[in-house]
Amino acid sequence: MIPRRCVSVVVVTYNSEATISQCIESVLGTAENWIDRVVVVDNASADRSREIVGKYGPPLISVENNDNLGFAAACNCGAKRCKSEFLLFLNPDARLDENALAELVSFLDARDSAACCGPVLHDENNSADPACRRGFPTPSNSIGKLFGFDRLFPASRRFAGYGMPWLGFAREARVDCISGACFLMRREDFVSIDGFDEQFFLFGEDIDLFKRISDLGREVWFVPSARVTHLGGQSMKQNSHTADREFYRAMRLYMSKHWRNLSAPTYKLVEMGVGLRAWLERVIGH
């Protein structure tokens, strides 16, 4: 496949000095001929993230926010500066493996019905991240995930339907969700749903985006021929209490948007379950 400059990369940094340089170098080193621009949006980092990003020239564009706007708002901010056919959303603690972007572009080129696709994510020990292909949250699989029933009953579509362990990581598949840490999306599809919902601050914005895309009849695909190294949660480790709070807030927000068809007793029961799990998190830490 002949490379063409059809991709804009959007990276959001927040105290990402330990990883952002490797992230940028991986993009420029493995996919430069595919890249129209790289937009790095900094959410008021207090470390050297801005200084490191500032050392790069074109095709990199640096955007510096005075406040931490959250991941969703910062992604939208970066996407507004892009005009290319595809948008690649990439976490600062992720690195593109060789040919990863070419594989993702090739897939979307070949499947018009697909709005977005994502790679298999693996850590530095080559262990795959289950979050790189998931089902939509439902009342039963959310309770299964929160209270560990998915591990007790890994073959259960009801309790383990979020992580889908039966799918594995080797075969291409249409799925509900891929990971917000790295995915390629047609810009026209992103614009058609007005991008990320900025009510989400740190979690859930990717799942909500894929749900809204799916509701329009557009497809989301897991493409394991593309591989990306992802360290995972580097910024969140610096403020775990905020991360925990935002995780449960995002769950409640997703419920309020997408589960209103549930009966009132069922909705209340799930809401109580989320509240109980959040309380256990504060009291016992897991």
Beta strands, then each sheet from edge to edge (+ up, - down):
strand 1: 7-13
strand 2: 35-43
strand 3: 60-65
strand 4: 86-90
strand 5: 94-96
strand 6: 114-122
strand 7: 173-174
strand 8: 182-186
strand 9: 219-230
sheet 1: 3+ 2+ 1+ 4+ 8- 6+ 9+ 5-
sheet 2: 3+ 2+ 1+ 4+ 8- 6+ 9+ 7-
end
